Amino acid sequence: MGCDGGTIPKRHELVDKVAELVARWFYCALSQEKLRRPIVACELGRLYNKDAIIEFLLDKSPDKTPMESASHIKSIKNVTELNLVDNPAWSGDKESIKGDKYDDLQSARFICPVVGLEMNGRHRFCFLRNCGCVFSERALKEIKSEVCHKCGVPFQEEDVIVLNGNKEDVEVLKKRMEERRLKSKSEKKSKKGKAAAAAASQQETSADSPGPSKVKNGKDCVNSSSGENRQIIFTKSSENGTPSVPGKVNKASTTTTTTKRSIADSEDKSEAYKSIFTTHSSAKRSKEECSNWVTHTAYYF
């Protein structure tokens, strides 16, 4: 055997491949602990425990050990929380481990919700950056769609990230990550420039606009509480020297022109109607008829 040009893999080579798959798909790439929910993935397709990422980002000590697996993660926005579907046939944590049970490394905790393939490293899996849903690559190729098969969120081809891909996949994802970050930085700079220009224009307009005491072309603008601009137009002053406003009656002129008239002096009313009021002659008494102010019934006119 072996003389026909073929090769037979040795046992330690098979064991090394299986151990590598288990380490990449069942353990956190940062803390080397077992993956447990919530599970997140970076833009390069590596799997982490969310609490391990938070601890890594919060650790600002100078003696912090550099981690190559998380050196590209600068904030929590650089990772996406995954929406995983449990495998009903998996019972790894449900049974008690006493050392007398066979651990099937082919059985995975999560599966593809469309095809049903187990996420154990034997098949290629992807996740969407927009929603975090995880699917097998076979499901995305066989059922082509522009929306997520699980939640219906629209996505593009650039939003599909391969989980634990090979070197070529990692290089492609790294280029996309750098382009995405450069684009976000340029957008932030443009927004800051627009905000600064808008603030400068507002200051110029506020400096050029007249105050409440300034009047242009005989018009005075008054801002009401509702935000409306009301204009008061002043015309030529009257004979008394007071400015007259159109649509309004001058109070000084009304007081001089209008005079109070007594009902007793009116000629249109009858005598019987006039006698009702105290201004009528019958209601007035002479001095002889008027009693002394000391008396009980005193009248004052």
The 8 nearest C-alpha neighbors of each residue, nearest first, counted from 0:
[[1, 2, 3, 5, 6, 7, 4, 8],
 [0, 2, 3, 5, 6, 4, 7, 8],
 [1, 3, 4, 0, 5, 6, 7, 8],
 [4, 2, 1, 5, 0, 6, 7, 8],
 [3, 5, 2, 1, 6, 0, 7, 8],
 [6, 4, 1, 3, 7, 2, 0, 8],
 [7, 5, 1, 8, 4, 3, 0, 2],
 [6, 8, 9, 5, 1, 0, 10, 4],
 [9, 7, 12, 6, 10, 13, 11, 5],
 [8, 10, 12, 11, 7, 13, 14, 6],
 [9, 11, 13, 12, 14, 8, 15, 7],
 [10, 12, 14, 13, 9, 15, 8, 16],
 [13, 11, 15, 10, 14, 9, 16, 8],
 [14, 12, 10, 16, 11, 15, 17, 9],
 [13, 15, 11, 17, 12, 16, 18, 10],
 [14, 16, 18, 12, 13, 17, 11, 19],
 [17, 15, 19, 13, 18, 14, 20, 12],
 [16, 18, 20, 14, 19, 15, 21, 13],
 [19, 17, 21, 15, 16, 20, 22, 14],
 [18, 20, 16, 22, 17, 21, 15, 23],
 [21, 19, 17, 23, 18, 22, 120, 24],
 [20, 22, 18, 25, 24, 19, 23, 17],
 [23, 21, 19, 26, 20, 25, 24, 18],
 [22, 24, 20, 21, 25, 26, 19, 28],
 [25, 23, 21, 22, 26, 20, 119, 120],
 [24, 26, 21, 22, 34, 33, 23, 27],
 [27, 25, 33, 34, 22, 32, 31, 24],
 [26, 28, 47, 31, 32, 29, 34, 30],
 [29, 27, 47, 31, 46, 30, 26, 68],
 [30, 28, 27, 31, 68, 47, 69, 51],
 [29, 31, 32, 27, 28, 51, 48, 47],
 [32, 30, 27, 26, 28, 29, 33, 22],
 [33, 31, 26, 27, 30, 34, 29, 28],
 [34, 32, 26, 25, 27, 35, 31, 48],
 [33, 35, 26, 27, 25, 48, 32, 38],
 [36, 34, 37, 38, 33, 48, 27, 32],
 [37, 35, 38, 34, 48, 49, 39, 81],
 [36, 38, 49, 35, 48, 39, 80, 81],
 [39, 37, 36, 48, 49, 47, 81, 80],
 [40, 38, 80, 79, 47, 81, 49, 46],
 [39, 41, 46, 45, 79, 78, 44, 47],
 [42, 40, 78, 43, 44, 45, 77, 79],
 [41, 43, 44, 176, 78, 77, 40, 172],
 [44, 42, 41, 172, 45, 169, 173, 160],
 [43, 45, 162, 163, 41, 42, 161, 40],
 [46, 44, 40, 163, 41, 43, 162, 47],
 [45, 47, 40, 27, 39, 28, 44, 38],
 [48, 46, 27, 39, 28, 38, 40, 49],
 [47, 49, 38, 51, 50, 27, 34, 39],
 [48, 50, 52, 51, 38, 39, 37, 47],
 [49, 51, 53, 52, 48, 54, 37, 55],
 [52, 50, 54, 48, 49, 53, 55, 30],
 [53, 51, 55, 49, 50, 54, 56, 48],
 [54, 52, 50, 56, 55, 51, 57, 49],
 [53, 55, 57, 51, 52, 56, 58, 50],
 [54, 56, 52, 53, 58, 57, 51, 59],
 [57, 55, 53, 54, 58, 52, 74, 73],
 [58, 56, 54, 55, 59, 53, 52, 60],
 [57, 59, 55, 56, 60, 54, 63, 53],
 [60, 58, 57, 61, 63, 56, 55, 62],
 [59, 61, 63, 62, 58, 57, 64, 55],
 [62, 60, 63, 59, 64, 58, 65, 57],
 [63, 61, 60, 64, 59, 65, 58, 66],
 [64, 62, 61, 60, 65, 59, 58, 66],
 [63, 65, 62, 66, 61, 60, 67, 55],
 [66, 64, 63, 67, 70, 69, 62, 68],
 [67, 65, 68, 69, 70, 64, 29, 63],
 [66, 68, 70, 69, 65, 71, 29, 64],
 [67, 69, 66, 70, 29, 28, 71, 45],
 [70, 68, 72, 67, 71, 66, 29, 28],
 [69, 71, 67, 72, 66, 68, 65, 73],
 [72, 70, 69, 73, 68, 67, 77, 41],
 [73, 71, 69, 70, 77, 74, 41, 78],
 [74, 72, 71, 77, 75, 56, 70, 76],
 [75, 73, 76, 77, 72, 56, 78, 53],
 [74, 76, 77, 78, 73, 53, 72, 52],
 [77, 75, 74, 78, 79, 73, 72, 41],
 [76, 78, 75, 74, 72, 41, 73, 42],
 [79, 77, 41, 76, 40, 75, 39, 42],
 [80, 78, 39, 40, 131, 81, 41, 128],
 [79, 81, 39, 131, 38, 40, 78, 82],
 [82, 80, 131, 39, 83, 132, 38, 79],
 [83, 81, 132, 131, 133, 80, 84, 130],
 [82, 84, 81, 133, 109, 85, 132, 110],
 [83, 85, 109, 110, 112, 86, 111, 82],
 [86, 84, 109, 108, 87, 110, 83, 89],
 [85, 87, 109, 108, 88, 89, 110, 84],
 [86, 88, 89, 85, 90, 108, 109, 110],
 [89, 87, 86, 90, 106, 108, 107, 85],
 [88, 90, 86, 87, 108, 91, 106, 107],
 [91, 89, 93, 92, 94, 88, 87, 108],
 [90, 92, 93, 89, 94, 108, 102, 95],
 [93, 91, 94, 90, 95, 96, 89, 108],
 [94, 92, 90, 91, 95, 89, 96, 88],
 [93, 95, 92, 91, 96, 90, 100, 97],
 [96, 94, 97, 93, 92, 91, 100, 98],
 [95, 97, 98, 94, 100, 99, 92, 91],
 [98, 96, 99, 95, 100, 94, 101, 102],
 [97, 99, 100, 96, 101, 95, 102, 94],
 [98, 100, 97, 101, 96, 102, 95, 94],
 [101, 99, 98, 102, 96, 97, 95, 94],
 [100, 102, 103, 99, 98, 104, 96, 97],
 [103, 101, 104, 100, 91, 106, 105, 96],
 [102, 104, 105, 106, 101, 107, 91, 100],
 [105, 103, 106, 102, 107, 21, 119, 17],
 [106, 104, 103, 119, 107, 121, 117, 120],
 [105, 107, 104, 103, 89, 119, 108, 117],
 [108, 106, 119, 109, 117, 118, 105, 89],
 [107, 109, 86, 89, 85, 106, 110, 118],
 [110, 108, 85, 86, 84, 107, 118, 117],
 [111, 109, 117, 118, 116, 86, 115, 84],
 [110, 112, 115, 134, 116, 113, 135, 114],
 [113, 111, 115, 114, 110, 84, 134, 149],
 [114, 112, 111, 115, 138, 134, 148, 135],
 [115, 113, 116, 111, 138, 112, 135, 137],
 [114, 116, 111, 110, 112, 113, 117, 135],
 [117, 115, 111, 110, 114, 118, 135, 122],
 [116, 118, 110, 107, 119, 109, 115, 111],
 [117, 119, 110, 109, 107, 120, 116, 122],
 [120, 118, 107, 121, 117, 24, 105, 106],
 [121, 119, 122, 20, 118, 24, 123, 21],
 [122, 120, 119, 123, 118, 117, 20, 105],
 [123, 121, 120, 124, 118, 119, 135, 116],
 [124, 122, 136, 135, 120, 121, 125, 162],
 [123, 125, 135, 136, 162, 134, 161, 122],
 [126, 124, 161, 162, 160, 134, 133, 135],
 [125, 127, 133, 132, 160, 131, 159, 134],
 [128, 126, 159, 131, 129, 158, 132, 130],
 [127, 129, 158, 131, 130, 79, 126, 159],
 [130, 128, 127, 131, 154, 158, 152, 153],
 [129, 131, 132, 128, 127, 152, 150, 82],
 [132, 130, 81, 127, 128, 82, 126, 80],
 [131, 133, 82, 126, 130, 127, 81, 83],
 [132, 134, 126, 125, 83, 82, 131, 81],
 [135, 133, 111, 125, 124, 126, 136, 138],
 [134, 136, 124, 137, 138, 111, 125, 123],
 [135, 137, 139, 124, 138, 123, 125, 140],
 [136, 138, 140, 135, 139, 141, 123, 114],
 [137, 139, 141, 135, 136, 140, 142, 114],
 [138, 140, 136, 142, 137, 141, 143, 135],
 [141, 139, 137, 138, 142, 143, 136, 135],
 [140, 142, 138, 139, 137, 143, 136, 144],
 [143, 141, 139, 140, 138, 144, 137, 148],
 [144, 142, 139, 140, 141, 145, 138, 146],
 [143, 145, 146, 142, 147, 139, 148, 153],
 [144, 146, 153, 154, 155, 147, 143, 152],
 [147, 145, 153, 151, 152, 144, 154, 148],
 [146, 148, 151, 152, 149, 150, 153, 145],
 [149, 147, 151, 150, 146, 113, 144, 152],
 [148, 150, 147, 151, 132, 112, 152, 113],
 [151, 149, 147, 152, 148, 130, 132, 146],
 [152, 150, 147, 146, 148, 149, 153, 145],
 [151, 153, 147, 146, 150, 154, 130, 129],
 [154, 152, 146, 145, 147, 151, 155, 129],
 [155, 153, 146, 145, 158, 152, 129, 156],
 [156, 154, 157, 158, 145, 153, 159, 146],
 [155, 157, 158, 159, 154, 145, 160, 127],
 [156, 158, 155, 159, 175, 160, 154, 128],
 [157, 159, 128, 156, 155, 127, 154, 160],
 [160, 158, 127, 157, 156, 126, 125, 128],
 [161, 159, 125, 126, 44, 158, 127, 162],
 [162, 160, 125, 44, 164, 124, 163, 126],
 [161, 163, 44, 125, 164, 124, 45, 160],
 [164, 162, 44, 45, 161, 165, 23, 24],
 [165, 163, 168, 162, 161, 169, 166, 44],
 [164, 166, 168, 167, 169, 163, 170, 161],
 [167, 165, 169, 168, 170, 164, 171, 163],
 [166, 168, 170, 169, 165, 171, 164, 172],
 [169, 167, 171, 165, 164, 166, 170, 172],
 [168, 170, 166, 172, 167, 171, 43, 173],
 [171, 169, 173, 167, 172, 168, 166, 174],
 [170, 172, 168, 174, 173, 169, 167, 175],
 [171, 173, 169, 175, 174, 170, 43, 176],
 [172, 174, 176, 170, 175, 171, 169, 177],
 [175, 173, 177, 171, 176, 172, 178, 170],
 [174, 176, 172, 178, 173, 177, 179, 171],
 [175, 177, 173, 179, 174, 178, 172, 180],
 [178, 176, 180, 174, 179, 175, 181, 173],
 [179, 177, 175, 181, 176, 180, 182, 174],
 [178, 180, 176, 182, 177, 181, 175, 183],
 [179, 181, 183, 177, 182, 178, 176, 184],
 [182, 180, 184, 178, 183, 179, 177, 185],
 [181, 183, 179, 185, 180, 184, 178, 186],
 [182, 184, 180, 186, 181, 185, 187, 179],
 [185, 183, 187, 181, 186, 182, 180, 188],
 [186, 184, 188, 182, 187, 183, 189, 181],
 [185, 187, 183, 189, 184, 188, 190, 182],
 [186, 188, 190, 184, 185, 189, 191, 183],
 [189, 187, 185, 191, 190, 186, 192, 184],
 [190, 188, 192, 186, 191, 187, 193, 185],
 [191, 189, 187, 193, 192, 188, 194, 186],
 [190, 192, 194, 188, 189, 193, 195, 187],
 [193, 191, 189, 195, 190, 194, 196, 188],
 [194, 192, 196, 190, 195, 191, 197, 189],
 [193, 195, 191, 197, 192, 196, 190, 198],
 [194, 196, 198, 192, 197, 193, 191, 199],
 [197, 195, 193, 199, 198, 194, 192, 200],
 [196, 198, 194, 200, 199, 195, 193, 201],
 [199, 197, 195, 201, 196, 200, 194, 202],
 [198, 200, 196, 202, 201, 197, 195, 203],
 [201, 199, 203, 197, 202, 198, 204, 196],
 [200, 202, 198, 204, 199, 203, 205, 197],
 [201, 203, 205, 199, 200, 204, 206, 198],
 [204, 202, 200, 206, 201, 205, 207, 199],
 [203, 205, 207, 201, 206, 202, 208, 200],
 [204, 206, 202, 208, 203, 207, 201, 209],
 [205, 207, 203, 204, 208, 202, 209, 201],
 [208, 206, 204, 205, 203, 209, 202, 210],
 [207, 209, 205, 206, 204, 210, 203, 213],
 [210, 208, 213, 207, 211, 214, 212, 206],
 [209, 211, 213, 212, 208, 214, 220, 207],
 [210, 212, 213, 209, 221, 220, 219, 214],
 [211, 213, 210, 214, 209, 219, 220, 221],
 [214, 212, 210, 209, 211, 215, 219, 220],
 [213, 215, 219, 218, 217, 212, 216, 209],
 [214, 216, 217, 218, 213, 219, 209, 220],
 [217, 215, 218, 214, 219, 232, 233, 213],
 [216, 218, 215, 233, 214, 232, 219, 234],
 [219, 217, 232, 216, 215, 214, 231, 230],
 [218, 220, 214, 231, 230, 221, 232, 217],
 [221, 219, 230, 229, 228, 218, 222, 231],
 [220, 222, 229, 228, 230, 223, 219, 211],
 [223, 221, 228, 227, 226, 229, 220, 224],
 [222, 224, 225, 226, 227, 221, 228, 229],
 [223, 225, 226, 222, 227, 228, 221, 229],
 [226, 224, 223, 227, 222, 228, 229, 221],
 [225, 227, 224, 223, 222, 228, 229, 221],
 [228, 226, 223, 225, 222, 229, 224, 221],
 [229, 227, 222, 221, 220, 223, 230, 226],
 [228, 230, 221, 220, 222, 227, 231, 223],
 [231, 229, 220, 219, 221, 218, 232, 228],
 [230, 232, 219, 218, 233, 220, 229, 244],
 [231, 233, 218, 217, 230, 234, 219, 244],
 [234, 232, 244, 217, 231, 243, 218, 242],
 [235, 233, 243, 236, 244, 232, 242, 245],
 [236, 234, 242, 237, 243, 233, 244, 241],
 [235, 237, 242, 241, 240, 243, 234, 238],
 [238, 236, 240, 239, 241, 242, 243, 235],
 [237, 239, 240, 236, 241, 242, 235, 243],
 [238, 240, 237, 241, 236, 242, 251, 252],
 [241, 239, 237, 238, 236, 242, 243, 235],
 [240, 242, 236, 239, 237, 243, 238, 249],
 [243, 241, 236, 237, 235, 240, 244, 234],
 [242, 244, 236, 234, 241, 237, 245, 233],
 [243, 245, 233, 247, 246, 234, 242, 232],
 [246, 244, 247, 243, 232, 234, 233, 248],
 [245, 247, 244, 248, 243, 249, 232, 231],
 [248, 246, 245, 244, 249, 243, 250, 231],
 [249, 247, 250, 246, 244, 253, 245, 243],
 [248, 250, 252, 251, 247, 253, 243, 244],
 [249, 251, 253, 252, 248, 254, 255, 247],
 [252, 250, 254, 253, 249, 255, 256, 248],
 [253, 251, 255, 254, 250, 249, 256, 248],
 [254, 252, 250, 256, 251, 255, 257, 249],
 [253, 255, 251, 252, 257, 256, 250, 258],
 [256, 254, 252, 253, 257, 251, 258, 250],
 [255, 257, 253, 254, 252, 258, 251, 259],
 [256, 258, 254, 255, 253, 259, 252, 260],
 [259, 257, 260, 256, 255, 254, 253, 261],
 [260, 258, 261, 257, 262, 256, 254, 264],
 [259, 261, 258, 262, 264, 265, 263, 257],
 [260, 262, 263, 264, 259, 265, 278, 279],
 [263, 261, 265, 264, 260, 273, 268, 278],
 [262, 264, 261, 265, 273, 279, 278, 266],
 [265, 263, 262, 261, 266, 260, 268, 267],
 [264, 266, 262, 263, 267, 268, 261, 260],
 [265, 267, 268, 264, 269, 263, 262, 270],
 [266, 268, 265, 269, 264, 262, 270, 263],
 [269, 267, 266, 265, 272, 270, 273, 262],
 [268, 270, 272, 271, 273, 267, 266, 274],
 [269, 271, 273, 272, 274, 268, 263, 279],
 [270, 272, 274, 269, 273, 275, 268, 276],
 [273, 271, 269, 270, 274, 275, 268, 276],
 [272, 274, 270, 275, 271, 276, 263, 279],
 [275, 273, 271, 279, 276, 272, 270, 281],
 [274, 276, 273, 272, 277, 271, 279, 282],
 [277, 275, 278, 274, 273, 279, 282, 272],
 [278, 276, 282, 279, 275, 283, 274, 280],
 [277, 279, 276, 263, 280, 282, 283, 262],
 [280, 278, 274, 277, 281, 282, 276, 263],
 [279, 281, 283, 282, 278, 274, 277, 284],
 [282, 280, 279, 283, 274, 284, 277, 278],
 [281, 283, 277, 280, 279, 284, 278, 274],
 [284, 282, 280, 281, 285, 279, 277, 278],
 [285, 283, 288, 289, 282, 286, 281, 287],
 [284, 286, 288, 287, 289, 283, 290, 282],
 [285, 287, 289, 288, 284, 290, 291, 283],
 [288, 286, 285, 289, 290, 284, 291, 283],
 [289, 287, 285, 286, 284, 290, 291, 283],
 [288, 290, 286, 287, 285, 284, 291, 298],
 [291, 289, 297, 288, 292, 294, 298, 287],
 [290, 292, 293, 294, 297, 289, 296, 298],
 [291, 293, 297, 294, 290, 298, 295, 296],
 [294, 292, 291, 295, 297, 290, 296, 298],
 [295, 293, 292, 296, 291, 297, 290, 298],
 [294, 296, 297, 293, 292, 291, 290, 298],
 [297, 295, 294, 298, 290, 292, 293, 291],
 [296, 298, 292, 294, 295, 290, 299, 291],
 [299, 297, 300, 296, 289, 290, 292, 291],
 [298, 300, 297, 289, 292, 290, 284, 283],
 [299, 298, 283, 284, 277, 289, 282, 278]]
